[in-house]
Amino acid sequence: MSIQIRYFAAAAEAAGRDEEHLEIAAGATLSTLKAVLIERYGTLMQRVVESGSFLIDGVVRRDPAHAVGARVDVLPPFAGG
């Protein structure tokens, strides 16, 4: 299945792009997606996915067993002030 992935801030820096379409197995989970992104983009992306957030079809998801949807936004951790 094809999913749209949008990267923000440090996630975009790690991926070297703001957005892409990625083919991933049907029924893939957030855990699967994290592994794919780390394999594709290495250590910088690993830091982002281990501490960042994911919006799946516009809703924040943290459960690694949650199925990915049609669109995933990858957000690095944010500091407020």
N, C-alpha and C positions, 0 to 999 in steps of 0.2 A: 504494500500500500504506500502511496505517496503522501508525505506530510510536509507542510510548510513550517520551517523553523526560522524564527526571527531572533537575532542576537542583539543584546544591548550592552553598552559600555564595555567592561572587561571581557564579556563573553564575545562581543564582536571583534575585539582585539585578538583574542585567542583563536577565533575561527578565521580571521582575516576577511570577514564579510559581515554584512548586516542581516542577510537573509539567504536562504537556500531551500530547495525542495529535496527531500531525501527519501529514498525508497527503503522501507523497513518492513519486516515480516508482519503480516496481519496478526493482530492480537498482541503486538509488542507492548511491553510495559515501560514505565518510566525508568526502571532499573536497566532494561535493555537499551533504551535510548541513551542513557548516561554512558554505558559501556561503549556504544558506537561512537559517541562524540569524543570520548577519551582516546579511543583507538585512532580516530581520524585526525585529531588535533593535538594530542599529547598533554604534557604536563600543565601548561597554562590552562587548558580547558578542564583538566582534572581538578584543579584548585577551584574553578568556578562552579562546576557541577556538585562538588562535595559540600560547598557552603552557600550556594546560590538558591534561587527559587525558580519554579517552573509554573507557567500559566498554560494549562491545557484547555484549549477552546475557551480562553478567557477566565478560567477559574484556577486559583492557586491550588496546586496539588503537591503533597509531600510524600504520600504513600508510594514506595517504590513498586508496589504491585498494581498500581493504577494503570489502566490502559491508556496509551497515547491517543490523541484525537487527530483531527485534520490539521490543527495548528498548534504549535508549541512555541511559547516565548521563553527564552533562556535569559534569566536576570541574575547578575552578580549580587553578592550581598551589598546592602546599602547601609551607610552610616548616617544617622540623622543628627541634627544639631540646631 
